[in-house]
Amino acid sequence: MELLADFLTSDFLGKTLWLWFAFLAVVGALLAFDLGVLHKHDRELGVGESLALSAFYIAIALMFGAWLWWSMGQTSGMEYFTGYALEKALSIDNVFVISLIFSYFAIPAKYQYRALLWGILAVLVLRGIMVGLGAALVQQYEWVLYIFGVFLIGTGIKMLVMGESERDVSKNPIVRFLSRRIRVSAELHGSHFFVRKPDPKTGKLVRFATPLFLALVVINIADLVFAVDSVPAIFAITTDTYIVFTANIMAILGLRALYFALAAMVHRFEYLKYALAIVLVFIGAKIFWNQIVGKLDPAISLGVTLSLIAGGVLLSLWKTRAAATNETVSHGLTAPLPGSIGKRTSAHPAGDD
């Protein structure tokens, strides 16, 4: 028991191991409850249920932040909430990309949630690796923060001046590469990622990947691309690896639930990207301010970040209110979710592995 106690209280990336294990246990319990109880069977997630589940995840994230505030102090709490708000806002653009991917592969809504849920397991590992690498770089070479700052300022200015180009999933090099290198079935087979079926050339029973597997791979690669922006951004807020990791993961956990509510109305957040661009410039400039003038009060950082994000959301909803009214009148209140149409054939049940 004494050896176990010594092990759990040993230091890992600035925090005791039991803190890391406790957080991972909470994440594991949430995923198990989500997949094993709430969504044991494949079905479409309604907007109301999506909002309720998202509110549950946000409540968990806020309670965790309150515990950090109480146990580690006001500064740690504010840094966590600032990082969580930033990661949550940055993930909205990720929703748009995910909806495009599901639409291209014609993934029905009832299979989308399961794919996102399994995808989060890979994201946990990938984000953990990126956060660990970032922490090692910052600890060994503090000047890396200046590179992060320049990168964030440049990214923010680019978003303000150039906006974002249209994305075409069919031209994605990863999609092309996978389609050429592995056998891919032309149709879905329920929620299976792989299926055994006869090879058209040899007639032998071989394993084929399904479009659902390709969508899962592309979604995780897209998350890596987004992590290139988000990880430096949160390291600019705090260099506490525990706060960086937990804020990232809490934001991602809630993203899956919120996806189904946001996917149908993501076009209404037109001005949010400009608010995020200003936030990135602010966060990047804060690095230089902290090093040259002195550490900026975390309360100011939290207030500016929340104000800009809230302003972007409210301005977007106000500016697009007329379009939303017209859409409701034209199509009713049950608009289809992205992924119901696409370039591949629709799903049908089959006797698969």
C-alpha positions as CSV (number, residue, x, y, z in Angstrom):
1,M,0.0,0.0,0.0
2,E,2.9,2.3,0.8
3,L,4.4,1.7,-2.6
4,L,1.1,2.4,-4.3
5,A,0.7,5.6,-2.3
6,D,4.2,6.7,-3.3
7,F,3.5,5.9,-6.9
8,L,0.2,7.9,-7.0
9,T,1.7,10.9,-5.3
10,S,4.8,11.0,-7.6
11,D,5.0,13.9,-10.0
12,F,4.1,13.8,-13.7
13,L,4.2,16.9,-15.8
14,G,3.8,19.1,-12.7
15,K,0.9,17.3,-11.1
16,T,0.7,14.1,-9.0
17,L,-0.3,11.0,-10.8
18,W,-3.5,10.5,-8.9
19,L,-4.8,13.8,-10.4
20,W,-4.2,12.5,-13.9
21,F,-5.7,9.1,-13.2
22,A,-8.7,10.7,-11.5
23,F,-9.4,12.9,-14.6
24,L,-9.0,10.0,-17.0
25,A,-11.3,7.9,-14.9
26,V,-14.0,10.6,-15.1
27,V,-13.5,10.7,-18.9
28,G,-13.7,6.9,-19.1
29,A,-16.8,6.8,-17.0
30,L,-18.5,9.4,-19.2
31,L,-17.6,7.6,-22.4
32,A,-18.8,4.2,-21.0
33,F,-22.1,5.7,-19.8
34,D,-22.6,7.5,-23.1
35,L,-21.8,4.6,-25.4
36,G,-23.0,1.7,-23.2
37,V,-26.2,3.2,-21.7
38,L,-27.4,6.3,-23.5
39,H,-26.5,5.2,-27.1
40,K,-26.2,1.4,-26.9
41,H,-28.2,1.1,-30.1
42,D,-27.7,3.2,-33.3
43,R,-30.3,5.9,-33.6
44,E,-30.7,9.5,-34.7
45,L,-30.0,12.0,-32.0
46,G,-32.7,14.7,-31.9
47,V,-31.8,18.4,-31.5
48,G,-33.5,18.6,-28.1
49,E,-31.6,15.5,-26.8
50,S,-28.4,16.9,-28.3
51,L,-28.9,20.2,-26.4
52,A,-29.7,18.4,-23.2
53,L,-26.7,16.1,-23.4
54,S,-24.5,19.1,-24.3
55,A,-25.8,20.9,-21.2
56,F,-24.9,17.9,-19.2
57,Y,-21.3,17.9,-20.5
58,I,-21.0,21.7,-20.0
59,A,-22.2,21.2,-16.4
60,I,-19.5,18.6,-15.8
61,A,-16.8,20.8,-17.3
62,L,-18.0,23.8,-15.2
63,M,-18.0,21.7,-12.0
64,F,-14.5,20.4,-12.8
65,G,-13.4,24.0,-13.3
66,A,-15.0,25.0,-10.0
67,W,-13.1,22.1,-8.3
68,L,-9.8,23.4,-9.9
69,W,-10.6,26.9,-8.6
70,W,-11.2,25.6,-5.1
71,S,-8.3,23.1,-4.9
72,M,-5.6,24.9,-7.0
73,G,-6.5,28.6,-6.6
74,Q,-8.2,31.4,-8.5
75,T,-5.5,31.7,-11.1
76,S,-5.7,28.1,-12.1
77,G,-9.5,28.2,-12.2
78,M,-9.5,31.3,-14.4
79,E,-6.9,29.8,-16.8
80,Y,-9.0,26.6,-17.1
81,F,-12.2,28.5,-17.9
82,T,-10.4,30.8,-20.4
83,G,-8.9,27.8,-22.1
84,Y,-12.2,25.8,-22.1
85,A,-14.1,28.8,-23.6
86,L,-11.5,29.2,-26.3
87,E,-11.4,25.5,-27.2
88,K,-15.2,25.3,-27.2
89,A,-15.5,28.3,-29.6
90,L,-12.7,27.0,-31.9
91,S,-14.5,23.6,-32.1
92,I,-17.5,25.2,-33.7
93,D,-15.5,25.5,-37.0
94,N,-14.7,21.8,-36.5
95,V,-18.4,21.1,-36.5
96,F,-18.7,22.6,-40.0
97,V,-15.8,20.4,-41.3
98,I,-17.3,17.2,-39.7
99,S,-20.7,17.9,-41.3
100,L,-19.0,18.2,-44.7
101,I,-17.2,14.9,-44.1
102,F,-20.4,13.1,-43.1
103,S,-22.2,14.6,-46.1
104,Y,-19.5,13.5,-48.6
105,F,-19.6,9.9,-47.3
106,A,-23.4,10.0,-47.0
107,I,-23.4,8.8,-43.3
108,P,-26.9,8.7,-41.9
109,A,-27.5,10.6,-38.7
110,K,-28.1,7.4,-36.7
111,Y,-24.5,6.3,-37.3
112,Q,-22.8,9.7,-36.9
113,Y,-22.9,9.8,-33.2
114,R,-21.3,6.4,-32.8
115,A,-18.5,7.4,-35.2
116,L,-17.9,10.6,-33.3
117,L,-17.9,8.7,-30.0
118,W,-15.2,6.2,-31.2
119,G,-13.3,9.1,-32.8
120,I,-13.0,10.8,-29.4
121,L,-10.9,7.8,-28.1
122,A,-8.3,8.5,-30.8
123,V,-8.5,12.3,-30.1
124,L,-7.7,11.6,-26.5
125,V,-4.5,10.0,-27.5
126,L,-3.6,12.4,-30.2
127,R,-4.3,15.5,-28.1
128,G,-2.4,14.0,-25.2
129,I,0.7,13.5,-27.4
130,M,0.5,17.0,-28.8
131,V,0.0,18.6,-25.4
132,G,2.9,16.5,-24.0
133,L,5.2,17.6,-26.9
134,G,4.1,21.2,-26.4
135,A,4.8,21.0,-22.7
136,A,8.2,19.5,-23.3
137,L,9.1,22.2,-25.8
138,V,8.0,25.0,-23.5
139,Q,9.8,23.6,-20.5
140,Q,13.1,23.1,-22.4
141,Y,12.9,26.1,-24.6
142,E,10.8,28.9,-23.2
143,W,11.4,31.0,-26.4
144,V,9.0,28.6,-28.2
145,L,6.2,30.6,-26.6
146,Y,7.3,33.6,-28.8
147,I,6.9,31.3,-31.9
148,F,3.4,30.3,-30.6
149,G,2.6,34.0,-30.2
150,V,3.7,35.0,-33.7
151,F,1.9,32.0,-35.2
152,L,-1.4,32.9,-33.4
153,I,-1.2,36.6,-34.4
154,G,-0.4,35.6,-38.0
155,T,-3.3,33.1,-38.0
156,G,-5.7,35.6,-36.5
157,I,-4.8,38.3,-39.1
158,K,-5.1,35.8,-41.9
159,M,-8.6,34.9,-40.8
160,L,-9.6,38.5,-40.6
161,V,-8.2,39.5,-44.0
162,M,-8.6,36.4,-46.1
163,G,-11.5,34.6,-44.4
164,E,-11.7,30.9,-45.0
165,S,-11.6,29.1,-48.4
166,E,-14.3,26.6,-49.4
167,R,-13.5,23.0,-48.4
168,D,-14.0,20.1,-50.9
169,V,-13.6,16.8,-49.1
170,S,-13.4,14.9,-52.5
171,K,-10.1,16.7,-53.1
172,N,-8.6,15.9,-49.8
173,P,-5.3,14.0,-50.3
174,I,-6.0,11.7,-47.4
175,V,-9.3,10.6,-49.0
176,R,-7.6,10.0,-52.3
177,F,-4.7,8.1,-50.7
178,L,-6.9,5.8,-48.6
179,S,-9.3,5.1,-51.6
180,R,-6.3,4.0,-53.7
181,R,-4.4,2.0,-51.0
182,I,-7.2,0.0,-49.3
183,R,-10.4,-1.8,-50.4
184,V,-13.4,0.4,-49.7
185,S,-17.0,-0.9,-50.1
186,A,-19.2,1.3,-52.3
187,E,-22.0,1.3,-49.6
188,L,-22.4,1.4,-45.9
189,H,-23.0,-1.7,-43.8
190,G,-24.7,-0.4,-40.8
191,S,-22.4,0.8,-38.1
192,H,-19.5,-1.5,-39.2
193,F,-16.1,0.0,-40.0
194,F,-15.0,-3.2,-41.8
195,V,-16.9,-5.9,-43.7
196,R,-15.9,-9.2,-45.3
197,K,-17.2,-9.7,-48.9
198,P,-16.0,-11.3,-52.1
199,D,-13.3,-9.6,-54.1
200,P,-14.7,-8.5,-57.5
201,K,-11.5,-9.9,-59.2
202,T,-10.7,-13.1,-57.4
203,G,-14.0,-14.0,-55.8
204,K,-12.2,-14.6,-52.5
205,L,-13.7,-13.4,-49.2
206,V,-11.6,-10.3,-48.2
207,R,-11.9,-7.5,-45.8
208,F,-13.3,-4.1,-47.0
209,A,-13.3,-0.8,-45.2
210,T,-16.7,1.0,-45.2
211,P,-17.3,4.7,-45.9
212,L,-17.9,5.0,-42.1
213,F,-14.3,4.0,-41.5
214,L,-13.0,6.5,-44.0
215,A,-15.1,9.3,-42.4
216,L,-13.7,8.4,-39.0
217,V,-10.1,8.6,-40.3
218,V,-10.6,11.9,-42.0
219,I,-12.4,13.4,-39.0
220,N,-9.4,12.5,-36.7
221,I,-7.0,13.9,-39.2
222,A,-9.1,17.1,-39.3
223,D,-8.9,17.3,-35.5
224,L,-5.1,17.1,-35.8
225,V,-5.1,20.1,-38.1
226,F,-7.3,22.0,-35.7
227,A,-5.0,21.1,-32.8
228,V,-2.2,23.0,-34.6
229,D,-4.2,26.2,-33.8
230,S,-5.8,25.2,-30.5
231,V,-2.9,23.7,-28.6
232,P,-0.6,26.8,-29.1
233,A,-3.5,29.0,-28.2
234,I,-4.1,27.4,-24.9
235,F,-0.4,27.2,-24.1
236,A,-0.4,31.0,-24.6
237,I,-3.0,31.2,-21.8
238,T,-1.2,28.8,-19.4
239,T,1.8,26.5,-19.4
240,D,0.2,24.2,-16.8
241,T,0.0,21.0,-18.7
242,Y,-2.8,19.6,-16.5
243,I,-5.0,22.6,-17.3
244,V,-4.1,22.6,-21.0
245,F,-5.0,18.9,-21.3
246,T,-8.2,18.9,-19.2
247,A,-9.6,22.0,-20.9
248,N,-9.0,20.5,-24.3
249,I,-10.6,17.2,-23.5
250,M,-13.6,18.7,-21.7
251,A,-14.3,20.9,-24.7
252,I,-14.0,17.9,-27.1
253,L,-16.2,15.7,-25.0
254,G,-19.0,18.2,-25.2
255,L,-18.5,18.8,-29.0
256,R,-19.9,15.4,-30.0
257,A,-23.1,16.0,-28.1
258,L,-23.5,19.6,-29.4
259,Y,-22.7,18.6,-33.0
260,F,-26.2,17.5,-33.8
261,A,-27.7,20.8,-32.6
262,L,-25.0,23.0,-34.3
263,A,-24.7,21.1,-37.6
264,A,-28.1,22.2,-38.7
265,M,-27.5,25.9,-37.9
266,V,-23.7,26.3,-38.2
267,H,-24.2,28.7,-41.1
268,R,-25.7,31.1,-38.6
269,F,-22.3,31.6,-36.9
270,E,-20.9,33.6,-39.8
271,Y,-19.3,36.3,-37.6
272,L,-17.9,34.0,-35.0
273,K,-14.7,33.4,-37.0
274,Y,-13.9,37.1,-36.9
275,A,-14.3,37.1,-33.2
276,L,-12.1,34.1,-32.9
277,A,-9.5,35.8,-35.1
278,I,-9.4,38.7,-32.7
279,V,-9.2,36.3,-29.8
280,L,-6.2,34.6,-31.4
281,V,-4.5,37.9,-32.0
282,F,-5.2,38.9,-28.4
283,I,-3.9,35.6,-27.0
284,G,-0.8,35.8,-29.2
285,A,-0.1,39.4,-28.2
286,K,-0.6,38.4,-24.5
287,I,2.6,36.3,-24.7
288,F,4.7,39.3,-25.6
289,W,3.0,41.4,-23.0
290,N,3.6,38.8,-20.3
291,Q,7.3,38.6,-21.1
292,I,8.0,42.3,-21.7
293,V,5.6,44.1,-19.3
294,G,4.5,41.6,-16.8
295,K,1.9,38.8,-16.5
296,L,-1.6,39.9,-17.5
297,D,-4.3,39.5,-14.8
298,P,-6.1,36.1,-15.7
299,A,-9.4,37.9,-14.9
300,I,-8.7,40.3,-17.8
301,S,-7.8,37.5,-20.1
302,L,-11.0,35.5,-19.2
303,G,-13.2,38.6,-19.5
304,V,-11.8,39.6,-22.9
305,T,-12.0,36.1,-24.3
306,L,-15.6,35.5,-23.1
307,S,-16.7,38.9,-24.3
308,L,-15.3,38.5,-27.8
309,I,-16.7,35.0,-28.2
310,A,-20.2,36.0,-26.8
311,G,-20.2,39.1,-29.0
312,G,-19.4,37.0,-32.1
313,V,-22.2,34.5,-31.4
314,L,-24.8,37.2,-30.6
315,L,-23.9,39.3,-33.6
316,S,-24.0,36.2,-35.9
317,L,-27.5,35.2,-34.6
318,W,-28.8,38.8,-34.9
319,K,-27.4,39.3,-38.4
320,T,-28.8,36.0,-39.7
321,R,-32.2,36.1,-37.9
322,A,-34.0,37.0,-41.2
323,A,-32.5,34.0,-43.0
324,A,-33.4,31.7,-40.0
325,T,-37.0,33.0,-40.1
326,N,-37.3,32.4,-43.9
327,E,-35.8,28.9,-43.5
328,T,-38.3,28.0,-40.8
329,V,-41.2,29.2,-42.9
330,S,-40.0,27.4,-46.0
331,H,-38.9,24.1,-44.5
332,G,-40.7,23.8,-41.1
333,L,-39.0,23.1,-37.9
334,T,-37.5,19.7,-38.8
335,A,-34.7,20.4,-41.2
336,P,-32.6,17.4,-42.1
337,L,-29.2,17.0,-40.5
338,P,-26.1,17.1,-42.6
339,G,-25.0,13.6,-43.7
340,S,-28.4,12.6,-45.1
341,I,-27.3,13.2,-48.6
342,G,-24.0,12.7,-50.3
343,K,-22.0,11.2,-53.2
344,R,-22.2,7.6,-52.1
345,T,-25.2,5.2,-51.9
346,S,-27.3,5.1,-48.8
347,A,-26.8,2.6,-46.0
348,H,-28.5,-0.7,-45.9
349,P,-28.2,-3.5,-43.2
350,A,-26.1,-6.5,-44.0
351,G,-24.6,-9.5,-42.3
352,D,-21.2,-8.2,-41.5
353,D,-18.4,-8.8,-39.0
